[in-house]
Amino acid sequence: MSEIDESVRAELTRLRESIDNIDAAVVHMLAERFKCTQQVGVLKAKHHLPPADPAREARQITRLRELAGSAKLDPAFAEKLLNFIIAEVIRHHETIADGTVADGTVADGTVTEGTVTEGPVAEAAPAEGPMTDGAR
């Protein structure tokens, strides 16, 4: 294997550090989004609303495709990503509606670390971590 020129190595390092920072920001933004969607899931469960909202999902996909296009990102990729997130959100909304929420969540939205809460939706609330709510 040949030696990499030091200037090339430095540029690769600089670019990779930027990528690492962007990845961290994406993870944190998704975590914030998921906290909100957990609250939506609790609200839906309390009011006996369905976990999925196809009309909302369609509007979000259209909106995201437009944003992707204006940002020079492949709209088809953006749609695939949102569909993945939405599927996870629906799964979590179904879990909330069933009355079982992990990560120690309680009705007032607080989180008690490292516990699992089972029971009626009145005992469920937003959780820390990767739980999602797609477009809801």
C-alpha positions as CSV (number, residue, x, y, z in Angstrom):
1,M,0.0,0.0,0.0
2,S,1.4,3.4,-0.9
3,E,1.9,6.3,1.4
4,I,-0.8,9.0,1.4
5,D,0.5,12.5,0.9
6,E,0.4,14.4,4.1
7,S,-1.7,17.2,2.6
8,V,-4.3,14.7,1.4
9,R,-4.3,13.0,4.8
10,A,-4.9,16.4,6.5
11,E,-7.7,17.2,4.1
12,L,-9.3,13.8,4.7
13,T,-9.1,14.3,8.4
14,R,-10.6,17.7,8.2
15,L,-13.5,16.5,6.1
16,R,-14.1,13.4,8.3
17,E,-14.2,15.6,11.4
18,S,-16.9,17.7,9.7
19,I,-18.8,14.6,8.8
20,D,-18.6,13.3,12.4
21,N,-19.9,16.6,13.7
22,I,-22.8,16.6,11.2
23,D,-23.6,13.0,12.2
24,A,-23.7,14.0,15.8
25,A,-26.1,16.9,15.0
26,V,-28.4,14.6,13.0
27,V,-28.6,12.1,15.9
28,H,-29.4,14.9,18.4
29,M,-32.0,16.4,16.0
30,L,-33.6,13.0,15.6
31,A,-33.7,12.4,19.3
32,E,-35.5,15.8,19.8
33,R,-37.9,14.9,17.1
34,F,-38.6,11.5,18.7
35,K,-39.3,13.1,22.0
36,C,-42.0,15.2,20.4
37,T,-43.5,12.2,18.6
38,Q,-43.6,10.3,21.8
39,Q,-45.8,13.0,23.2
40,V,-48.0,12.7,20.1
41,G,-48.2,9.0,20.7
42,V,-49.4,9.5,24.3
43,L,-51.9,12.1,23.2
44,K,-53.2,9.8,20.4
45,A,-53.5,6.9,22.8
46,K,-55.3,8.9,25.5
47,H,-57.9,10.0,22.9
48,H,-58.1,6.7,21.1
49,L,-56.7,8.0,17.9
50,P,-55.1,5.7,15.4
51,P,-51.3,5.4,15.5
52,A,-51.0,6.2,11.8
53,D,-52.2,9.3,10.0
54,P,-51.8,8.6,6.3
55,A,-52.9,12.1,5.2
56,R,-50.4,13.8,7.5
57,E,-47.7,11.4,6.3
58,A,-48.4,12.2,2.7
59,R,-48.2,15.9,3.4
60,Q,-44.9,15.4,5.2
61,I,-43.5,13.4,2.4
62,T,-44.4,16.0,-0.2
63,R,-43.0,18.8,2.0
64,L,-39.8,16.8,2.6
65,R,-39.3,16.0,-1.0
66,E,-39.6,19.8,-1.8
67,L,-37.1,20.7,0.9
68,A,-34.7,18.0,-0.3
69,G,-34.9,19.3,-3.9
70,S,-34.2,22.9,-2.8
71,A,-31.3,21.6,-0.7
72,K,-29.8,19.6,-3.6
73,L,-30.5,16.3,-1.9
74,D,-32.1,13.5,-3.8
75,P,-35.9,13.7,-3.0
76,A,-36.3,9.9,-3.4
77,F,-33.6,9.4,-0.7
78,A,-35.4,12.0,1.6
79,E,-38.7,10.1,1.1
80,K,-37.1,6.8,1.9
81,L,-35.6,8.2,5.1
82,L,-38.9,9.7,6.2
83,N,-40.8,6.5,5.4
84,F,-38.3,4.6,7.6
85,I,-38.8,7.2,10.5
86,I,-42.6,7.1,10.1
87,A,-42.7,3.3,10.3
88,E,-40.7,3.4,13.5
89,V,-43.0,6.1,14.9
90,I,-46.1,4.1,14.1
91,R,-44.6,1.1,15.8
92,H,-43.9,3.2,18.9
93,H,-47.4,4.7,18.8
94,E,-48.8,1.2,18.7
95,T,-46.7,0.2,21.7
96,I,-47.9,3.3,23.6
97,A,-51.5,2.5,22.8
98,D,-51.0,-1.0,24.1
99,G,-49.9,0.5,27.4
100,T,-46.2,-0.6,27.5
101,V,-43.5,2.0,27.3
102,A,-39.8,1.4,28.0
103,D,-37.3,3.8,29.5
104,G,-39.3,4.6,32.7
105,T,-41.8,7.0,31.3
106,V,-44.8,8.3,33.3
107,A,-47.9,10.3,32.5
108,D,-46.6,13.8,33.3
109,G,-43.8,13.5,30.7
110,T,-41.0,12.9,33.2
111,V,-38.5,10.1,32.8
112,T,-37.2,7.9,35.5
113,E,-34.0,6.3,34.3
114,G,-33.5,2.6,33.7
115,T,-37.0,1.4,34.5
116,V,-39.8,-0.1,32.4
117,T,-43.3,1.0,32.9
118,E,-46.2,-1.2,32.0
119,G,-49.9,-0.3,32.4
120,P,-52.5,1.9,31.0
121,V,-51.7,4.8,28.8
122,A,-52.2,7.2,31.7
123,E,-48.9,5.9,32.9
124,A,-47.1,6.4,29.6
125,A,-45.3,9.5,28.4
126,P,-42.4,10.7,26.2
127,A,-39.2,8.8,26.6
128,E,-35.6,9.7,26.2
129,G,-33.8,8.0,23.4
130,P,-34.5,6.8,19.9
131,M,-38.2,6.4,20.0
132,T,-39.7,8.1,17.0
133,D,-42.8,9.6,15.6
134,G,-42.3,10.0,11.9
135,A,-44.5,12.7,10.6
136,R,-46.9,12.9,13.5
